[in-house]
Amino acid sequence: MQNQIKSNLTWWRAPGITSLAALSLLIALPAKSAHSVKPTQQKIPSLPDFVQSSLDFRALRSGDWLVLDKKSLRLLTANGAERAAYKVRAKHFDIRESVDQGLVVLIDSDTQHAVQIRVQDGRLSLAMELPAPSGALESSCLYRDTQQLMHLFVIAKDGHAQQWLLDNAKPQLVRNMALPANVKFCEVDDLTETLYVNEEHFGLWAYAAQSESSAARSAVILRQPYGPLKAGAHAIQGIRGGIAVLDQVGKNISVLESIQKKSAQAAWKITGRLKQQQYANWPKQAGLLRSTESEHAITFFLRDDAKKSWFALNTKRLIKNPSSTQNIDTIPVLIPQTQTEEMSRLGDAADDPAIWRHPIDSRLSRVLGTNKKQGLLVYDLQGKQTQLLEVGRLNNVDVRQNIQWQDSSSDVAISTQRDDNSLVIFDIDANGMVNEASRIATGMEKIYGTCLYQPNSGGLEAFVNDKEGLVQHWRITKQNGRYTGTQLRHFKIATQPEGCVVDDKNARLFIGEEKRGVWLADADAKTNKPLQLIAKVDQHLHADVEGLALYHGKQASYLVVSSQGDNSYIIYNAQAPFAYRGKFRIGFNTARGIDGSSETDGLEVSSANFGIPYEDGILIVQDGHKRLPDGAQNFKYLDWKQIARALKLE
């Protein structure tokens, strides 16, 4: 599967950006206290004369140089001979290199357009044009995601920013972002998927570059009195394991390391500071900041705007043995085949899906999805909405088919209704048409999650929980076309649950406690076994624990859990000892214009054959952030074959 989702090219960051080896070591290191870094006695690498007067530069893997001057971007040999030139006025540029080409992005000072230039076979050529921006652009930077897709961030002077996907014949808008005004520089650390932007007169901020994440920002380093900077972050430069910030007023460069936390969010620690008094001839008007790195040293280059040349500062490497390697789990990124039409309500609306299988032609099956602001939606396997039942604020939904009642049989869906704290029961006919049939009052004050249980002895039961941790067990009966409910028992979980699923055959109830993990209980009301915590929130499972579903395969059964805290999906064996089998994420399907999924609330899975491409089953997940472009929430469909192949499941 990985060969299908990755480009045939292997891409590298421009010199000075985080490497896998450096990050793996960094995570294992304790945070260091701030200290001034003394210049090394080693010979400072010098820039060729033809680079000294440039506005910006990069040394390429081929040995050539990219040099930006006032009139053009030039490709030069190691001896300074010009191989190619592209006429443009710009202040700086960003680059990614592959085995046989490079991609450069810059802002044309005349047109205020983002320009992408391809470097290949000794030539410079226009790679792709973006639509005209709505405002004056100030900065741009490239980002290669874990799916090996190329993205571009463009930032306007007023702070309006956009993320574009470039790995297609035509650029596609991924999302809009609101960033600080007057951002002069941006950098992306591809490995940690962190977008850094400088608010010039205040400080440096970090955002998740991964488009499925929220737009929340983290402070990296700020000006006084909120941080150590004298005035703000004048210029920035990515280095292995962190970021360097030039404080023009304070006359120093602060070097920060990114410390990854268990929550999968990073913090930054100042691990070094290069000060003006340590160096003779420190530039009075320092502009751009660049760097080159070796195993033992980092050389920073400051653009001296007054002398129109570069000033070199050599330091010992702050991270020891950056070339050492440690194992970092690689999470496969899988591709959705389909997405549903968007919710008709914006914001946090979609929540939980369920699957109804057509009794004759599985290709005519239906997906039920809740809308917390409107009601129940029904979709076909192509994602087209077939029904909308405006029955109020529904949260979770579950389905059971061919239920044998005293005088009939039927297919039923049940959902929690947050307006009246009831269980809403829906009948589903042979064509997949859904209709509300009844409501059962639960007496709860904050009803939340639910799941159905079809005992081997027949009939139908339901588990329902609330935000205070109360779990109720109900027996559902139907007579003369009317549904009624009888509460069989109740029990308590310490903190908020929501997702739950029942293994009907083995009478096992799995309940997700959002902050702690997955509990196992006996679904049979006659037993009184204590709950067992079978999957803890740890290095695999990140809070919140949300949707739960069971896949019953020919050889094995699996528990699927939405690990909302790191936007992944975890697979456990569904039998004791409930071993962890792996995790995956859902990424872009660029060919069909489908974005990935994140912050998933509810999910559902089935091992039934639904036809191509779902012969081995289907996974449906709620997507918390609709991108490509921004829109209302929806659900994504993924074939089980991808999951089984990626995680080597039976």
C-alpha positions as CSV (number, residue, x, y, z in Angstrom):
1,M,0.0,0.0,0.0
2,Q,2.8,2.4,0.8
3,N,4.0,2.2,-2.8
4,Q,0.6,3.4,-3.9
5,I,0.5,6.4,-1.6
6,K,4.1,7.7,-1.9
7,S,5.8,9.4,-4.8
8,N,8.6,7.6,-6.5
9,L,10.8,10.5,-5.4
10,T,12.7,10.6,-2.2
11,W,12.7,14.2,-0.9
12,W,15.1,16.0,1.4
13,R,14.8,19.2,3.3
14,A,16.9,22.2,2.5
15,P,20.2,22.3,4.5
16,G,19.6,22.9,8.2
17,I,16.2,21.3,8.6
18,T,15.4,18.5,11.1
19,S,16.4,15.0,10.2
20,L,14.9,11.8,11.5
21,A,18.1,10.8,13.3
22,A,18.4,14.1,15.0
23,L,14.8,14.1,16.2
24,S,15.0,10.5,17.4
25,L,17.9,11.5,19.6
26,L,16.2,14.7,20.6
27,I,13.2,13.0,22.0
28,A,15.4,10.9,24.3
29,L,17.2,14.0,25.7
30,P,16.1,15.9,28.8
31,A,15.4,19.6,28.5
32,K,18.6,21.7,28.8
33,S,18.9,25.0,30.5
34,A,19.7,28.1,28.5
35,H,23.3,28.9,28.0
36,S,25.5,31.0,25.8
37,V,27.3,29.1,23.1
38,K,31.0,29.9,22.6
39,P,32.4,30.1,19.1
40,T,34.3,27.0,18.0
41,Q,38.0,27.2,17.1
42,Q,37.3,25.2,13.9
43,K,37.7,26.9,10.6
44,I,34.5,28.6,9.6
45,P,33.2,27.3,6.3
46,S,33.4,30.2,3.9
47,L,31.0,31.1,1.2
48,P,32.2,31.4,-2.4
49,D,32.6,35.0,-3.7
50,F,29.6,34.7,-6.0
51,V,27.4,33.9,-3.0
52,Q,28.7,36.7,-0.7
53,S,26.6,39.5,-2.4
54,S,23.4,37.4,-2.8
55,L,20.1,38.1,-1.2
56,D,19.6,34.4,-0.4
57,F,21.3,31.1,-1.3
58,R,21.3,27.4,-1.0
59,A,24.0,24.8,-1.6
60,L,22.4,21.9,-3.6
61,R,23.1,18.2,-3.2
62,S,24.5,18.2,-6.7
63,G,27.3,20.6,-5.7
64,D,25.6,23.5,-7.6
65,W,24.3,26.6,-5.9
66,L,21.0,28.5,-6.1
67,V,21.7,32.2,-5.7
68,L,19.0,34.9,-5.5
69,D,20.1,38.4,-6.5
70,K,18.1,41.6,-7.2
71,K,17.0,40.6,-10.7
72,S,16.9,36.8,-10.8
73,L,17.3,33.4,-9.3
74,R,20.5,31.8,-10.7
75,L,21.7,28.2,-10.8
76,L,25.5,28.2,-10.6
77,T,28.2,25.6,-10.6
78,A,30.6,25.1,-7.7
79,N,33.0,27.4,-9.6
80,G,30.4,30.1,-10.1
81,A,29.6,29.5,-13.8
82,E,26.0,30.2,-14.6
83,R,24.0,27.2,-15.7
84,A,20.5,28.9,-15.8
85,A,18.7,32.0,-14.6
86,Y,15.0,32.8,-14.0
87,K,14.2,36.5,-14.1
88,V,12.3,37.5,-10.9
89,R,12.5,40.0,-8.0
90,A,12.2,38.4,-4.6
91,K,13.6,38.7,-1.1
92,H,14.2,35.0,-0.2
93,F,13.1,31.5,-1.2
94,D,12.4,28.0,0.1
95,I,13.3,24.7,-1.5
96,R,12.8,20.9,-1.4
97,E,15.1,18.6,-3.3
98,S,14.5,15.1,-4.6
99,V,16.8,12.6,-6.3
100,D,16.6,14.3,-9.7
101,Q,15.0,17.7,-9.2
102,G,14.3,20.5,-6.8
103,L,11.2,22.7,-6.2
104,V,11.8,26.4,-5.3
105,V,9.0,28.7,-4.0
106,L,9.3,32.5,-3.6
107,I,7.1,35.6,-3.7
108,D,7.5,37.8,-6.8
109,S,7.9,41.3,-5.5
110,D,6.4,42.8,-8.6
111,T,3.2,40.7,-8.9
112,Q,2.9,39.5,-5.2
113,H,2.2,36.0,-6.6
114,A,3.8,32.9,-5.2
115,V,6.1,31.5,-7.9
116,Q,7.2,27.8,-8.1
117,I,10.4,27.1,-10.0
118,R,11.6,23.6,-10.9
119,V,15.4,22.9,-10.8
120,Q,16.1,20.0,-13.1
121,D,18.9,18.9,-15.5
122,G,20.7,22.2,-15.1
123,R,17.6,24.3,-16.0
124,L,15.2,26.5,-14.1
125,S,11.6,26.5,-15.3
126,L,8.2,27.6,-14.0
127,A,6.6,24.6,-12.3
128,M,3.0,25.6,-11.6
129,E,1.0,28.7,-11.2
130,L,-1.4,29.4,-8.3
131,P,-4.5,31.4,-8.6
132,A,-4.0,35.2,-8.1
133,P,-4.0,35.9,-4.3
134,S,-6.7,38.1,-2.8
135,G,-4.1,40.2,-0.9
136,A,-0.4,41.1,-1.0
137,L,1.7,38.1,-0.1
138,E,4.6,38.4,2.3
139,S,5.9,34.9,2.8
140,S,5.8,31.3,1.5
141,C,7.3,27.9,2.5
142,L,7.1,24.3,1.4
143,Y,6.0,21.2,3.3
144,R,6.3,17.5,2.5
145,D,3.8,15.5,4.5
146,T,4.1,11.9,5.8
147,Q,2.1,10.8,2.7
148,Q,5.0,12.3,0.7
149,L,2.7,15.0,-0.8
150,M,4.0,18.5,-1.4
151,H,2.2,21.4,0.1
152,L,2.7,25.2,-0.1
153,F,1.9,27.8,2.6
154,V,1.4,31.4,1.4
155,I,0.9,34.2,3.9
156,A,-0.4,37.6,3.2
157,K,0.6,40.8,5.0
158,D,-2.7,40.9,6.9
159,G,-2.2,37.4,8.2
160,H,-4.6,35.6,5.9
161,A,-2.9,32.4,4.9
162,Q,-3.6,29.4,2.7
163,Q,-2.3,25.9,2.4
164,W,-2.2,24.4,-1.1
165,L,-1.6,20.9,-2.3
166,L,0.8,20.8,-5.2
167,D,1.0,17.1,-6.0
168,N,-1.5,17.2,-8.9
169,A,-1.8,18.7,-12.3
170,K,-3.6,21.6,-10.8
171,P,-2.9,23.1,-7.3
172,Q,-5.8,22.4,-4.9
173,L,-6.7,24.7,-2.0
174,V,-6.5,22.6,1.2
175,R,-7.5,25.2,3.9
176,N,-7.5,28.8,4.9
177,M,-5.7,29.9,8.0
178,A,-5.6,33.1,10.2
179,L,-2.0,33.9,11.2
180,P,-0.5,37.0,12.8
181,A,-0.2,40.1,10.6
182,N,3.2,41.0,9.1
183,V,4.7,37.5,9.1
184,K,8.0,37.9,7.2
185,F,9.2,34.3,7.3
186,C,7.8,30.8,7.7
187,E,9.5,27.4,8.0
188,V,8.1,23.9,8.1
189,D,9.8,21.0,9.9
190,D,8.5,18.1,7.8
191,L,9.3,15.4,10.4
192,T,7.4,17.0,13.3
193,E,4.9,18.6,10.8
194,T,5.4,22.0,12.5
195,L,4.8,25.3,10.7
196,Y,6.8,28.1,12.3
197,V,5.9,31.8,11.6
198,N,7.6,34.9,12.9
199,E,5.4,37.8,14.2
200,E,8.3,40.2,13.7
201,H,7.6,42.5,16.7
202,F,6.3,39.9,19.1
203,G,7.8,36.5,18.7
204,L,7.8,33.1,17.1
205,W,4.7,30.8,16.8
206,A,4.2,27.2,15.9
207,Y,1.2,25.7,14.2
208,A,0.4,22.1,13.0
209,A,1.4,21.9,9.3
210,Q,-0.8,18.8,9.0
211,S,-4.0,20.2,7.6
212,E,-6.3,17.8,9.5
213,S,-5.1,19.3,12.8
214,S,-6.7,22.3,14.4
215,A,-5.4,25.8,13.8
216,A,-4.4,26.3,17.4
217,R,-1.0,27.9,17.9
218,S,1.8,27.4,20.5
219,A,4.3,30.1,21.6
220,V,7.9,29.1,20.8
221,I,9.7,32.3,22.0
222,L,8.3,35.8,22.6
223,R,9.5,39.3,23.4
224,Q,9.8,40.8,26.9
225,P,8.0,40.7,29.3
226,Y,6.5,37.4,27.9
227,G,9.9,35.9,26.9
228,P,13.6,36.7,26.5
229,L,13.5,38.5,23.1
230,K,14.2,42.2,23.2
231,A,11.7,43.1,20.4
232,G,10.6,40.0,18.6
233,A,11.5,37.4,16.0
234,H,13.3,39.2,13.2
235,A,14.3,36.2,11.1
236,I,14.2,32.4,11.6
237,Q,16.0,29.3,10.3
238,G,15.2,25.6,10.9
239,I,17.9,23.4,12.2
240,R,18.1,19.7,13.0
241,G,16.0,19.2,16.0
242,G,14.7,22.7,16.4
243,I,14.6,26.3,15.2
244,A,16.9,29.4,15.4
245,V,15.6,32.9,15.9
246,L,17.3,36.2,15.2
247,D,16.5,39.0,17.7
248,Q,17.7,42.0,15.7
249,V,17.4,44.4,18.6
250,G,18.9,42.1,21.2
251,K,21.7,41.3,18.9
252,N,21.6,37.5,19.4
253,I,20.4,34.3,17.9
254,S,18.4,32.0,20.2
255,V,18.6,28.3,19.4
256,L,15.6,26.2,20.5
257,E,15.1,22.5,20.6
258,S,11.7,20.8,20.1
259,I,10.9,18.5,23.0
260,Q,8.1,16.1,22.1
261,K,5.6,15.4,24.9
262,K,3.4,12.3,25.5
263,S,0.5,14.4,24.3
264,A,2.1,14.5,20.8
265,Q,2.5,18.2,21.2
266,A,5.8,19.9,21.4
267,A,7.4,22.4,23.7
268,W,10.6,24.4,23.0
269,K,13.6,24.9,25.2
270,I,16.4,27.5,24.6
271,T,19.5,25.4,24.4
272,G,21.9,28.0,23.2
273,R,22.3,31.7,22.4
274,L,24.8,33.4,20.1
275,K,25.5,36.9,21.3
276,Q,26.9,40.0,19.6
277,Q,29.7,40.4,22.1
278,Q,31.0,36.9,21.2
279,Y,31.8,37.9,17.6
280,A,33.7,40.7,16.0
281,N,32.0,42.6,13.2
282,W,28.4,41.5,14.1
283,P,26.2,43.0,11.4
284,K,24.5,46.3,12.3
285,Q,21.6,45.6,10.0
286,A,21.1,41.8,10.0
287,G,18.4,40.6,7.7
288,L,18.1,36.9,6.6
289,L,19.3,34.0,8.7
290,R,20.7,30.8,7.1
291,S,22.7,27.8,8.3
292,T,24.7,24.8,7.3
293,E,25.3,21.8,9.5
294,S,27.8,19.0,10.1
295,E,28.0,16.3,12.7
296,H,29.9,18.5,15.1
297,A,29.1,22.1,14.2
298,I,26.4,24.5,13.0
299,T,27.4,27.5,10.9
300,F,24.9,30.4,10.9
301,F,25.1,33.0,8.2
302,L,23.6,36.5,8.8
303,R,22.8,38.7,5.9
304,D,24.5,42.0,6.5
305,D,22.1,44.4,4.8
306,A,24.4,47.4,5.2
307,K,27.5,45.7,3.7
308,K,25.4,43.6,1.3
309,S,27.3,40.4,2.3
310,W,27.1,37.5,4.6
311,F,28.6,37.2,8.1
312,A,29.4,33.7,9.4
313,L,29.0,32.4,13.0
314,N,30.4,29.0,13.8
315,T,29.2,27.1,16.9
316,K,29.6,23.6,18.4
317,R,26.6,21.4,17.7
318,L,24.1,21.6,20.5
319,I,22.8,18.1,20.0
320,K,25.5,15.5,20.4
321,N,25.9,12.6,17.9
322,P,23.1,13.9,15.6
323,S,23.8,11.0,13.2
324,S,22.8,8.3,15.8
325,T,19.6,6.6,15.0
326,Q,16.8,5.3,17.2
327,N,13.6,3.5,16.2
328,I,10.6,5.7,15.6
329,D,7.3,4.1,14.8
330,T,6.2,4.8,11.2
331,I,2.4,5.1,11.1
332,P,1.1,4.1,7.7
333,V,-1.2,6.6,5.9
334,L,-4.1,5.0,4.1
335,I,-6.3,6.4,1.4
336,P,-10.1,6.9,1.6
337,Q,-12.1,5.7,-1.4
338,T,-15.2,7.9,-0.8
339,Q,-16.5,10.7,1.3
340,T,-20.1,11.7,2.1
341,E,-21.7,14.9,1.1
342,E,-21.1,17.6,3.7
343,M,-23.3,18.3,6.7
344,S,-25.9,21.0,6.2
345,R,-24.7,22.5,9.5
346,L,-21.3,24.0,10.0
347,G,-19.1,23.5,13.1
348,D,-18.9,20.4,15.2
349,A,-21.9,18.6,13.7
350,A,-21.2,15.1,12.4
351,D,-20.5,12.5,15.1
352,D,-21.2,8.8,14.7
353,P,-21.9,6.4,11.8
354,A,-23.6,3.0,11.5
355,I,-24.0,0.6,8.6
356,W,-27.1,-1.1,7.3
357,R,-26.5,-3.9,4.8
358,H,-29.0,-4.5,2.0
359,P,-30.4,-8.1,2.3
360,I,-30.1,-8.9,-1.4
361,D,-27.6,-6.5,-3.0
362,S,-24.9,-5.3,-0.6
363,R,-24.0,-2.5,-3.1
364,L,-27.4,-0.9,-2.1
365,S,-26.4,-0.7,1.5
366,R,-26.8,2.5,3.6
367,V,-24.6,4.5,6.0
368,L,-26.4,6.2,8.8
369,G,-24.7,9.3,10.3
370,T,-25.7,11.6,13.2
371,N,-25.8,15.4,13.0
372,K,-25.6,16.8,16.6
373,K,-27.3,20.0,15.4
374,Q,-30.0,18.5,13.2
375,G,-30.8,14.8,13.2
376,L,-30.1,11.6,11.3
377,L,-28.6,11.5,7.8
378,V,-28.6,8.5,5.5
379,Y,-26.0,7.9,2.7
380,D,-25.4,5.4,0.0
381,L,-22.0,3.7,-0.6
382,Q,-21.1,6.5,-3.0
383,G,-21.5,9.0,-0.3
384,K,-24.6,10.6,-1.7
385,Q,-27.2,11.7,0.9
386,T,-30.5,9.8,0.5
387,Q,-32.4,10.9,3.5
388,L,-32.5,13.6,6.3
389,L,-34.6,13.0,9.4
390,E,-34.7,16.3,11.3
391,V,-35.3,14.7,14.7
392,G,-33.1,16.9,16.9
393,R,-29.6,16.7,18.3
394,L,-28.6,13.1,17.9
395,N,-25.2,11.9,19.2
396,N,-24.5,8.1,18.7
397,V,-26.2,5.6,16.4
398,D,-26.1,1.8,16.1
399,V,-27.9,-0.7,13.9
400,R,-29.0,-4.4,14.2
401,Q,-30.7,-6.4,11.5
402,N,-33.2,-9.3,11.4
403,I,-34.2,-8.9,15.0
404,Q,-36.8,-11.6,15.9
405,W,-39.7,-10.1,17.9
406,Q,-42.7,-12.0,19.3
407,D,-44.9,-11.3,16.2
408,S,-42.4,-10.1,13.6
409,S,-38.8,-9.4,12.6
410,S,-37.2,-6.0,11.6
411,D,-34.1,-4.0,11.2
412,V,-33.6,-1.3,13.8
413,A,-31.4,1.7,14.4
414,I,-31.2,3.4,17.8
415,S,-29.7,6.8,18.7
416,T,-29.2,9.0,21.7
417,Q,-31.3,12.3,21.6
418,R,-29.7,15.1,23.6
419,D,-32.7,17.5,23.6
420,D,-34.9,15.1,25.6
421,N,-32.3,12.6,26.8
422,S,-34.1,9.7,25.1
423,L,-33.3,6.7,23.0
424,V,-34.8,7.2,19.6
425,I,-35.7,4.0,17.7
426,F,-35.9,3.9,13.9
427,D,-37.3,1.2,11.7
428,I,-35.3,0.4,8.5
429,D,-37.3,-1.2,5.6
430,A,-35.9,-3.6,3.0
431,N,-34.9,-0.8,0.7
432,G,-32.9,1.1,3.4
433,M,-35.6,3.7,4.1
434,V,-35.4,4.9,7.7
435,N,-38.3,6.2,9.8
436,E,-38.6,7.2,13.4
437,A,-40.7,4.6,15.3
438,S,-40.5,5.5,19.0
439,R,-38.7,7.1,21.9
440,I,-37.7,5.8,25.3
441,A,-37.1,8.2,28.1
442,T,-33.9,7.3,30.0
443,G,-34.1,9.7,33.0
444,M,-30.6,10.9,32.3
445,E,-29.6,14.6,32.3
446,K,-26.7,14.5,29.8
447,I,-27.2,11.5,27.6
448,Y,-24.2,10.7,25.3
449,G,-23.2,7.4,23.8
450,T,-25.1,4.2,22.9
451,C,-24.6,0.7,21.3
452,L,-26.9,-2.3,20.7
453,Y,-26.7,-5.9,21.8
454,Q,-28.4,-8.7,20.0
455,P,-28.2,-11.7,22.5
456,N,-27.9,-15.3,21.2
457,S,-31.2,-15.9,23.0
458,G,-33.0,-13.3,20.8
459,G,-34.4,-9.9,21.2
460,L,-32.6,-6.6,21.4
461,E,-30.8,-4.7,24.2
462,A,-29.1,-1.4,24.4
463,F,-26.4,0.3,26.5
464,V,-26.5,4.0,26.9
465,N,-24.2,6.3,28.9
466,D,-24.0,9.9,30.0
467,K,-21.3,12.5,30.5
468,E,-21.1,11.7,34.2
469,G,-20.1,8.1,33.6
470,L,-23.4,6.5,34.2
471,V,-24.1,3.4,32.0
472,Q,-27.6,2.0,31.7
473,H,-28.6,-1.4,30.3
474,W,-32.0,-1.6,28.6
475,R,-34.1,-4.4,27.2
476,I,-36.0,-3.3,24.0
477,T,-39.3,-5.0,23.2
478,K,-41.8,-4.7,20.3
479,Q,-45.4,-5.7,20.3
480,N,-48.2,-4.6,18.0
481,G,-45.8,-2.3,16.2
482,R,-44.9,-0.4,19.4
483,Y,-41.4,-0.3,21.0
484,T,-41.0,-0.2,24.8
485,G,-37.9,-0.3,27.1
486,T,-37.1,-1.8,30.4
487,Q,-34.0,-0.9,32.3
488,L,-32.1,-4.1,33.5
489,R,-29.3,-2.6,35.4
490,H,-26.8,0.3,35.6
491,F,-23.2,0.8,36.6
492,K,-20.7,3.7,36.8
493,I,-17.4,4.6,35.2
494,A,-15.2,7.2,36.9
495,T,-15.1,9.8,34.1
496,Q,-16.8,10.5,30.8
497,P,-17.4,7.6,28.4
498,E,-19.0,7.7,25.0
499,G,-18.1,5.1,22.4
500,C,-19.1,1.5,23.0
501,V,-19.6,-1.7,21.0
502,V,-20.9,-5.2,21.9
503,D,-19.5,-8.5,20.6
504,D,-22.9,-10.2,20.4
505,K,-21.6,-13.8,19.9
506,N,-19.4,-13.6,23.0
507,A,-21.6,-11.2,25.1
508,R,-18.7,-8.7,25.6
509,L,-19.2,-5.0,26.0
510,F,-16.4,-2.6,25.2
511,I,-16.7,0.9,26.6
512,G,-14.4,3.9,25.9
513,E,-13.6,6.1,28.8
514,E,-12.3,9.2,27.0
515,K,-9.3,10.0,29.2
516,R,-8.3,6.6,30.4
517,G,-8.9,3.9,27.8
518,V,-11.1,1.0,26.8
519,W,-13.0,-1.1,29.4
520,L,-14.3,-4.7,29.0
521,A,-17.6,-5.7,30.7
522,D,-20.0,-8.6,30.4
523,A,-23.0,-7.8,28.2
524,D,-25.1,-10.3,30.1
525,A,-27.2,-8.5,32.7
526,K,-27.3,-11.6,34.9
527,T,-23.5,-11.5,35.5
528,N,-21.7,-9.1,37.9
529,K,-18.1,-9.3,36.8
530,P,-15.9,-6.2,37.5
531,L,-14.9,-4.1,34.6
532,Q,-11.4,-4.7,33.2
533,L,-9.2,-2.0,31.6
534,I,-7.9,-3.7,28.5
535,A,-6.4,-0.7,26.6
536,K,-4.8,2.2,28.5
537,V,-4.1,5.7,27.2
538,D,-0.4,5.4,26.6
539,Q,2.1,5.5,23.8
540,H,-0.4,3.9,21.4
541,L,-3.7,5.3,22.5
542,H,-4.1,9.1,22.9
543,A,-7.0,10.7,24.6
544,D,-9.7,11.3,23.8
545,V,-10.8,7.7,23.3
546,E,-13.7,8.0,21.0
547,G,-15.4,5.7,18.5
548,L,-15.3,1.9,19.0
549,A,-16.2,-0.9,16.5
550,L,-15.7,-4.6,15.9
551,Y,-14.5,-6.3,12.8
552,H,-15.4,-10.0,12.6
553,G,-13.1,-11.6,10.0
554,K,-13.0,-15.2,8.7
555,Q,-9.9,-15.9,10.8
556,A,-9.9,-13.2,13.6
557,S,-11.8,-10.4,15.1
558,Y,-10.5,-6.9,15.8
559,L,-11.4,-4.0,18.0
560,V,-11.0,-0.6,16.1
561,V,-10.6,2.5,18.3
562,S,-10.5,6.2,17.3
563,S,-7.4,7.6,19.0
564,Q,-8.5,11.3,18.7
565,G,-5.4,12.8,20.5
566,D,-3.0,11.9,17.6
567,N,-5.5,11.6,14.8
568,S,-5.0,7.9,14.3
569,Y,-7.0,4.6,14.4
570,I,-5.8,1.7,16.5
571,I,-6.4,-2.0,16.0
572,Y,-6.5,-4.5,18.9
573,N,-7.2,-8.2,18.9
574,A,-10.9,-8.6,20.0
575,Q,-10.0,-11.6,22.2
576,A,-7.9,-11.8,25.4
577,P,-5.3,-10.6,26.0
578,F,-6.4,-7.9,23.5
579,A,-3.0,-7.4,22.0
580,Y,-2.2,-4.2,20.1
581,R,-1.8,-4.8,16.4
582,G,-1.0,-1.4,15.1
583,K,-2.3,2.0,14.1
584,F,-2.8,4.0,10.9
585,R,-3.9,7.4,9.7
586,I,-6.2,8.4,6.9
587,G,-4.7,10.8,4.3
588,F,-5.5,12.4,1.0
589,N,-7.0,10.8,-2.1
590,T,-5.7,13.4,-4.5
591,A,-7.2,11.7,-7.5
592,R,-10.7,12.0,-6.1
593,G,-10.3,15.3,-4.3
594,I,-10.8,13.7,-0.8
595,D,-9.0,15.0,2.2
596,G,-7.8,12.9,5.2
597,S,-9.6,12.6,8.5
598,S,-8.8,13.8,12.0
599,E,-10.3,14.3,15.5
600,T,-12.6,11.5,14.7
601,D,-15.6,11.0,17.1
602,G,-17.5,8.0,15.9
603,L,-16.6,5.2,13.6
604,E,-18.1,1.9,12.3
605,V,-16.7,-1.2,10.6
606,S,-18.1,-4.2,8.9
607,S,-16.5,-7.4,7.4
608,A,-19.4,-7.9,4.9
609,N,-18.7,-7.9,1.2
610,F,-20.1,-4.6,-0.1
611,G,-18.6,-5.0,-3.6
612,I,-15.6,-3.3,-5.2
613,P,-13.6,-1.9,-3.5
614,Y,-15.1,-3.2,-0.2
615,E,-15.0,-6.9,-0.8
616,D,-13.3,-7.5,2.6
617,G,-15.3,-4.9,4.4
618,I,-15.5,-1.2,5.0
619,L,-14.5,1.3,7.7
620,I,-16.6,4.5,8.1
621,V,-15.1,7.4,10.2
622,Q,-16.3,10.8,11.1
623,D,-13.9,13.6,10.0
624,G,-13.5,16.5,12.4
625,H,-12.0,18.8,9.8
626,K,-13.2,18.9,6.2
627,R,-10.4,20.2,4.0
628,L,-9.6,20.4,0.2
629,P,-11.2,22.9,0.6
630,D,-12.6,23.9,3.9
631,G,-16.2,22.8,4.5
632,A,-18.7,21.3,6.8
633,Q,-17.9,17.9,8.4
634,N,-18.6,14.6,6.7
635,F,-17.7,10.9,6.8
636,K,-14.9,9.0,5.0
637,Y,-15.1,5.4,3.7
638,L,-12.0,3.2,3.7
639,D,-11.7,-0.4,2.4
640,W,-10.5,-3.0,4.9
641,K,-8.0,-4.5,2.5
642,Q,-5.7,-1.5,3.0
643,I,-5.8,-1.8,6.8
644,A,-5.2,-5.6,6.7
645,R,-2.2,-5.2,4.3
646,A,-0.7,-2.2,6.2
647,L,-0.9,-3.9,9.6
648,K,-0.4,-7.5,8.5
649,L,-3.7,-8.7,9.9
650,E,-5.0,-12.2,9.3
